[in-house]
C-alpha cells in the first residue's frame, strides 16, 4: 500500500506517526512540506479528502496564525489558504494519505485507522505513552 506522509521532522506527533507507519511494515513517501511548500490545488485536494476546511486544518499554536490575524472568526477560508501557501507551517500535521483515506493524524494513534496492518504491540510514542498494548490492541479507544 502506498502511503504519503506530509511530515515535519521537528514535530513529535509527526515523528511518532512516521515511525508507527514504518514499524507496521510500510515504506511511506515522506514529504517535508516545510521544505517543499504547498500548492493551492494540493491543499484543497487533501482537505476535501480528509473532510477538513482550511480553518480546521490551521495550526494555531507554535505558528504565526495569531500574528497574521488568522484566528479572527471573520477571516475567510480563502485567506487562510493563501496564508498556508505563504507560510507552510500554518498547516497542522501530519497529514497521511493512502488508499484507505486521508487524515490529519492528531493524535498519533489516529493513523491506525488508515493502516491495514499494525505494528506488533506493545508500541509507545517517543514520550512513552502506549498506542498499542502488548496484545496489539489500540489503547485509549
Backbone as CSV, one residue per row, in Angstrom:
resi,resn,N_x,N_y,N_z,CA_x,CA_y,CA_z,C_x,C_y,C_z
1,UNK,0.856,-1.180,0.000,0.000,0.000,0.000,0.896,1.235,0.000
2,UNK,0.632,2.152,-0.926,1.359,3.414,-0.957,0.801,4.351,0.102
3,UNK,1.693,4.924,0.875,1.323,5.877,1.926,2.188,7.116,1.750
4,UNK,1.547,8.282,1.830,2.256,9.557,1.770,2.021,10.264,3.095
5,UNK,3.115,10.702,3.710,3.023,11.451,4.965,3.570,12.850,4.731
6,UNK,2.734,13.839,4.966,3.170,15.232,4.929,3.703,15.502,6.337
7,UNK,5.015,15.602,6.420,5.759,15.434,7.661,6.578,16.672,8.015
8,UNK,6.638,16.932,9.316,7.543,17.942,9.863,8.432,17.212,10.865
9,UNK,9.715,17.030,10.543,10.594,16.268,11.429,10.806,16.912,12.798
10,UNK,10.477,18.181,12.951,10.612,18.844,14.253,9.409,18.598,15.157
11,UNK,8.382,17.949,14.639,7.133,17.723,15.381,7.100,16.301,15.924
12,UNK,6.943,16.164,17.235,6.890,14.856,17.873,5.745,14.001,17.355
13,UNK,4.572,14.589,17.166,3.435,13.816,16.659,3.742,13.289,15.267
14,UNK,4.333,14.124,14.434,4.683,13.725,13.078,5.729,12.607,13.095
15,UNK,6.727,12.734,13.956,7.747,11.673,14.067,7.122,10.368,14.540
16,UNK,6.206,10.452,15.514,5.552,9.245,16.022,4.741,8.560,14.931
17,UNK,4.005,9.332,14.144,3.198,8.755,13.068,4.100,8.083,12.035
18,UNK,5.167,8.752,11.646,6.088,8.179,10.671,6.674,6.864,11.186
19,UNK,7.093,6.828,12.439,7.675,5.610,12.996,6.635,4.504,13.118
20,UNK,5.435,4.869,13.498,4.350,3.885,13.616,4.074,3.235,12.262
21,UNK,4.040,4.054,11.210,3.812,3.532,9.862,4.966,2.618,9.445
22,UNK,6.185,3.045,9.686,7.349,2.215,9.332,7.375,0.921,10.123
23,UNK,7.060,1.002,11.418,7.056,-0.206,12.254,5.943,-1.168,11.858
24,UNK,4.927,-0.667,11.177,3.853,-1.528,10.673,4.264,-2.215,9.373
25,UNK,5.467,-1.885,8.880,5.986,-2.563,7.698,5.851,-1.806,6.395
26,UNK,5.447,-0.554,6.461,5.268,0.248,5.263,6.509,1.108,5.010
27,UNK,6.710,1.458,3.754,7.788,2.349,3.346,7.137,3.608,2.760
28,UNK,6.753,4.539,3.610,5.981,5.687,3.129,6.817,6.689,2.333
29,UNK,6.124,7.431,1.490,6.715,8.597,0.840,6.598,9.721,1.860
30,UNK,7.723,10.334,2.185,7.750,11.386,3.189,7.927,12.728,2.483
31,UNK,6.957,13.601,2.664,7.008,14.937,2.075,7.251,15.925,3.205
32,UNK,8.437,16.491,3.236,8.744,17.509,4.252,8.248,18.846,3.727
33,UNK,6.979,19.120,4.041,6.274,20.250,3.437,6.843,21.607,3.819
34,UNK,7.597,21.693,4.912,8.216,22.980,5.236,9.285,23.323,4.201
35,UNK,9.874,22.289,3.582,10.872,22.490,2.530,10.234,22.627,1.153
36,UNK,9.232,21.789,0.880,8.629,21.772,-0.456,7.534,22.812,-0.627
37,UNK,6.905,23.206,0.477,5.770,24.123,0.403,4.511,23.400,-0.048
38,UNK,3.454,24.175,-0.195,2.152,23.655,-0.601,1.702,24.394,-1.852
39,UNK,0.841,23.749,-2.623,0.135,24.442,-3.697,-1.331,24.511,-3.303
40,UNK,-2.030,25.459,-3.878,-3.468,25.586,-3.586,-4.213,24.291,-3.958
41,UNK,-4.021,23.754,-5.190,-4.743,22.516,-5.525,-4.395,21.346,-4.600
42,UNK,-3.144,21.264,-4.191,-2.730,20.185,-3.294,-3.469,20.283,-1.961
43,UNK,-3.472,21.470,-1.361,-4.171,21.637,-0.085,-5.668,21.420,-0.239
44,UNK,-6.241,21.957,-1.298,-7.682,21.783,-1.500,-8.042,20.307,-1.632
45,UNK,-7.223,19.554,-2.363,-7.489,18.121,-2.533,-7.329,17.364,-1.215
46,UNK,-6.258,17.655,-0.483,-6.043,16.986,0.810,-7.171,17.299,1.784
47,UNK,-7.533,18.576,1.878,-8.589,18.973,2.814,-9.925,18.338,2.432
48,UNK,-10.255,18.338,1.142,-11.518,17.740,0.708,-11.551,16.247,1.034
49,UNK,-10.459,15.557,0.745,-10.403,14.114,1.002,-10.468,13.795,2.491
50,UNK,-9.914,14.676,3.322,-9.893,14.447,4.772,-11.109,15.028,5.480
51,UNK,-11.957,15.731,4.750,-13.119,16.356,5.380,-12.739,17.541,6.249
52,UNK,-11.689,18.239,5.859,-11.206,19.400,6.611,-11.517,20.680,5.857
53,UNK,-11.547,21.761,6.584,-11.582,23.091,5.993,-10.229,23.729,6.299
54,UNK,-9.867,24.783,5.584,-8.626,25.465,5.952,-8.610,25.867,7.433
55,UNK,-9.730,26.325,7.950,-9.772,26.721,9.363,-9.549,25.528,10.286
56,UNK,-10.152,24.380,9.982,-9.992,23.213,10.869,-8.602,22.600,10.744
57,UNK,-7.904,22.876,9.651,-6.541,22.359,9.461,-5.483,23.374,9.879
58,UNK,-5.905,24.522,10.352,-4.982,25.591,10.734,-4.266,25.256,12.037
59,UNK,-2.953,25.327,12.005,-2.157,25.154,13.230,-2.177,26.480,13.960
60,UNK,-2.771,26.495,15.134,-2.957,27.749,15.862,-1.883,28.001,16.908
61,UNK,-1.213,26.935,17.357,-0.142,27.126,18.337,1.201,26.904,17.652
62,UNK,2.211,27.545,18.165,3.568,27.417,17.612,3.584,27.689,16.112
63,UNK,2.799,28.679,15.703,2.754,29.110,14.314,2.448,30.612,14.305
64,UNK,2.588,31.256,13.161,2.288,32.688,13.091,0.799,33.000,12.901
65,UNK,-0.088,32.047,13.152,-1.522,32.243,12.909,-2.068,33.477,13.621
66,UNK,-1.721,33.642,14.884,-2.248,34.786,15.635,-1.695,36.103,15.101
67,UNK,-0.372,36.140,14.868,0.238,37.383,14.365,-0.318,37.767,12.999
68,UNK,-0.712,36.790,12.202,-1.263,37.061,10.875,-2.760,37.377,10.926
69,UNK,-3.340,37.351,12.120,-4.756,37.663,12.278,-5.688,36.557,11.825
70,UNK,-5.191,35.333,11.717,-5.993,34.239,11.179,-6.936,33.609,12.199
71,UNK,-6.776,33.949,13.466,-7.646,33.369,14.487,-8.972,34.108,14.590
72,UNK,-9.062,35.252,13.950,-10.285,36.042,13.919,-11.349,35.285,13.122
73,UNK,-12.544,35.146,13.679,-13.593,34.364,13.021,-14.016,34.939,11.680
74,UNK,-13.750,36.212,11.431,-14.142,36.835,10.172,-13.208,36.546,9.008
75,UNK,-12.097,35.883,9.270,-11.141,35.582,8.206,-11.693,34.430,7.364
76,UNK,-11.692,34.614,6.058,-12.258,33.608,5.157,-11.327,32.411,4.998
77,UNK,-11.907,31.302,4.573,-11.106,30.120,4.275,-10.116,30.413,3.148
78,UNK,-10.517,31.239,2.189,-9.623,31.592,1.076,-8.388,32.320,1.586
79,UNK,-8.568,33.236,2.543,-7.424,33.963,3.110,-6.532,33.017,3.915
80,UNK,-7.138,32.129,4.683,-6.346,31.152,5.440,-5.542,30.295,4.470
81,UNK,-6.169,29.845,3.404,-5.476,29.033,2.400,-4.315,29.808,1.774
82,UNK,-4.541,31.078,1.437,-3.464,31.921,0.900,-2.283,31.973,1.859
83,UNK,-2.565,32.142,3.138,-1.506,32.238,4.140,-0.815,30.895,4.360
84,UNK,-1.561,29.796,4.232,-0.947,28.464,4.348,0.068,28.234,3.224
85,UNK,-0.235,28.754,2.056,0.688,28.625,0.932,1.924,29.490,1.178
86,UNK,1.715,30.679,1.723,2.837,31.577,2.016,3.644,31.114,3.225
87,UNK,2.979,30.481,4.183,3.613,30.040,5.436,3.224,28.571,5.682
88,UNK,3.948,27.623,5.100,3.567,26.199,5.203,3.391,25.689,6.629
89,UNK,4.049,26.300,7.587,3.944,25.861,8.978,2.526,26.027,9.530
90,UNK,1.690,26.787,8.850,0.320,27.002,9.313,-0.569,25.770,9.163
91,UNK,-0.132,24.801,8.377,-0.933,23.587,8.184,-0.610,22.605,9.297
92,UNK,-1.658,22.198,10.002,-1.473,21.220,11.073,-1.007,19.899,10.464
93,UNK,-0.281,19.138,11.232,0.332,17.920,10.718,0.363,16.827,11.769
94,UNK,0.673,15.639,11.295,0.926,15.170,9.937,-0.376,14.826,9.221
95,UNK,-0.384,15.037,7.930,-1.495,14.586,7.092,-1.002,13.348,6.361
96,UNK,-1.773,12.268,6.487,-1.409,10.991,5.880,-2.450,10.656,4.815
97,UNK,-1.955,10.237,3.650,-2.831,9.849,2.541,-2.456,8.451,2.068
98,UNK,-3.467,7.623,1.843,-3.261,6.276,1.313,-4.571,5.799,0.704
99,UNK,-4.589,4.563,0.221,-5.801,4.036,-0.421,-6.996,3.992,0.532
100,UNK,-6.722,3.977,1.826,-7.799,3.905,2.814,-8.322,5.264,3.247
101,UNK,-7.758,6.344,2.684,-8.257,7.670,3.003,-7.148,8.664,3.279
102,UNK,-7.576,9.838,3.673,-6.676,10.938,4.030,-7.112,11.428,5.393
103,UNK,-6.124,11.663,6.261,-6.472,12.025,7.633,-5.393,12.911,8.244
104,UNK,-5.828,13.905,9.002,-4.927,14.650,9.872,-4.735,13.757,11.090
105,UNK,-3.532,13.262,11.281,-3.276,12.233,12.299,-2.808,12.842,13.609
106,UNK,-3.711,13.500,14.283,-3.518,14.024,15.620,-4.694,13.525,16.440
107,UNK,-4.489,12.770,17.452,-3.226,12.280,17.997,-2.601,11.203,17.104
108,UNK,-1.396,10.816,17.449,-0.604,9.889,16.638,-1.343,8.598,16.309
109,UNK,-2.061,8.054,17.252,-2.757,6.791,17.053,-3.840,6.847,15.990
110,UNK,-4.233,8.043,15.578,-5.263,8.176,14.545,-4.831,7.542,13.232
111,UNK,-3.525,7.436,13.006,-3.047,6.834,11.757,-3.438,5.370,11.660
112,UNK,-3.659,4.705,12.775,-4.031,3.285,12.753,-5.324,3.064,11.974
113,UNK,-6.207,4.058,11.956,-7.464,3.933,11.220,-7.233,3.785,9.719
114,UNK,-6.066,4.193,9.232,-5.752,4.129,7.801,-4.963,2.886,7.410
115,UNK,-4.408,2.190,8.382,-3.479,1.093,8.092,-4.179,-0.264,8.082
116,UNK,-3.843,-1.068,7.072,-4.376,-2.433,7.014,-3.709,-3.336,8.041
117,UNK,-2.417,-3.099,8.291,-1.696,-3.869,9.309,-1.056,-2.893,10.286
118,UNK,-0.962,-3.339,11.508,-0.392,-2.513,12.576,0.921,-3.140,13.044
119,UNK,1.752,-2.342,13.716,2.958,-2.930,14.299,2.584,-3.887,15.423
120,UNK,3.504,-4.755,15.736,3.295,-5.658,16.864,3.338,-4.834,18.143
121,UNK,2.436,-5.122,19.083,2.426,-4.425,20.354,3.388,-5.060,21.331
122,UNK,3.748,-4.379,22.375,3.320,-3.009,22.660,4.084,-1.998,21.797
123,UNK,3.432,-0.863,21.567,4.054,0.217,20.803,3.766,1.525,21.536
124,UNK,4.846,2.290,21.794,4.701,3.540,22.544,5.293,4.703,21.756
125,UNK,4.733,5.877,21.981,5.252,7.108,21.381,6.600,7.452,22.014
126,UNK,7.247,8.462,21.452,8.542,8.917,21.972,8.490,9.216,23.470
127,UNK,7.355,9.727,23.930,7.242,10.110,25.345,6.872,8.934,26.246
128,UNK,6.745,7.740,25.671,6.432,6.552,26.463,4.958,6.202,26.526
129,UNK,4.087,7.081,26.065,2.653,6.799,26.105,2.328,5.662,25.139
130,UNK,1.608,4.651,25.641,1.249,3.498,24.816,0.196,3.854,23.787
131,UNK,0.430,3.380,22.560,-0.556,3.470,21.487,-1.197,2.093,21.297
132,UNK,-0.352,1.053,21.368,-0.819,-0.331,21.276,-0.348,-1.095,22.518
133,UNK,-1.236,-1.882,23.095,-0.837,-2.669,24.260,-0.093,-3.931,23.809
134,UNK,0.293,-4.772,24.761,1.097,-5.953,24.470,0.393,-6.923,23.521
135,UNK,-0.938,-6.905,23.513,-1.709,-7.781,22.630,-1.949,-7.136,21.261
136,UNK,-1.458,-5.903,21.068,-1.653,-5.212,19.795,-2.953,-4.462,19.660
137,UNK,-3.644,-4.272,20.795,-4.904,-3.525,20.791,-4.626,-2.039,20.959
138,UNK,-5.387,-1.224,20.260,-5.263,0.219,20.371,-5.631,0.658,21.781
139,UNK,-4.781,1.459,22.376,-5.001,1.957,23.731,-5.765,3.274,23.640
140,UNK,-6.748,3.432,24.505,-7.474,4.699,24.581,-8.766,4.735,23.806
141,UNK,-9.109,3.673,23.123,-10.397,3.631,22.411,-11.374,2.776,23.157
